[in-house]
């Protein structure tokens, strides 16, 4: 039983769901949302305030100007995509504090939150603490 408790505690320390992210964005400005998909996908639709850093282009030089004190939350399309996992791994290897958004953009929208982009949808908007 102890191993299982440790497993779930560790798992929760590495990922957030859309409600966790929404709550953190409303209470602190030290969270950065990272869309790890290709540029065209980001331009079509993304989580409000997200920056676009495709996981395939992530390296020490492409993320050198980012604040290492912030928490970075990586996401992609959803459960059928592993771009957020790849981006989370790369950013962690480069010394950043990272969480993966489980469910990605798909569950963000399913939970009723708004998006930005050329095919944005209306929904609950973040009242950022920025």
N, C-alpha and C positions, 0 to 999 in steps of 0.2 A: 504494500500500500504506500509506503514511503517513497518508493521509486516513481510511482504514478503521480503522487502529489508534486514531487520535484519536476517531473516532466511537464505537467500543466503549468506550474509556476514559471518555468523557464520559457515555455512556449508563449505565454502571455507577456513576457518581458520583451519579446521580439516582434509582436504584431499587434495591430489595432484593427477594429472594425470601423465602419463608417460613423457610427454613433460616438465611438471613442475619439476619432479624429475631429468630428464636429465640436465636441465638448472641449477638446484641447485648443482648437482654434479660437473658440469664444473666450477662453480664459487666459491665453498667453500668446504673445506675438513671436515666441521663439521656436515656432514649428514651421518648417518649410515643406510644402507638398511637392513631390517630384514625379512628374509624368515620365515614365521610362519608355514610352512608345515612340514610334517614328513621328517626325514633324507633321506630316499630313493628318495623322490621327489626332494629335494634339490640337491642330488648327480646327478640325471638325468639331471636337467636343472635349472639354477637360474640366476638372474640378476647379472652381474659382480660386484664383491666386496661385495656382500651380505653375511651377517652372518646368520647361521641357528639357530633359537631359536623357536622350535615348540611351539605353543601356549599352548598345553596341559602340557608342562613341565615348563612353565614360572612361577616363583615364586621369592620371595625376594632373595633367595640364588643363583638361576641360573642366575640372572642378576645383582648381587651385584657389579661386577667389571666394569660395564659399566659407561661411562662418562655421568653424568646428565646434562652437558652443551650442549651436541650434540642434534640434532634433529633426531629422529628415524622414519623411514618410513617403516611401516609394509605392507607386501603383502602376497597373497596366489595365487591360480590358476587364479581366476577371479571372475566374477559376480555370479557364481554358488557356491562359496565357502565363508564361513564367518570366516575363520581362521585369516584373517587380522584384522577383526573387534574385534575378541576375543583377539588377541595379542595386538592390540592398547588399548583396554580397560584395560587389565592387566598392561601394561607398564605405562599407565596414572595413574592408581590407585597406582602404586609404585613410582610415582613422576617424571616420565620422560616426556620430550616434544615429542609428537608423532603426526605423520600424517599418514593417511591411503592412500595407493596407490589404487585409483579407477581403476578397470579393471584388476588389478593384473598382473601376468606374461603374461597372454593372450594378454592384450592390449599393454604391453611393446613390445611384438614381433610383433603385428599387426602394431605398429607404426614404425617398422623397426629397432629396436635396437638389438644389439647382446646379446647372452646369453653365459653362461659358463656351464660346466658339461659334462657328458658322451654323451649327445645328444644336445650339443651346436649348435646354429645356428649363421651364420654370419650376420652382420648388422652394423649399425652405432655404433661406439665404443665411450665410454666415454673418454674424454681427461681431466682426473681428475685434480683438482686444489690441490691435496694432496701434 
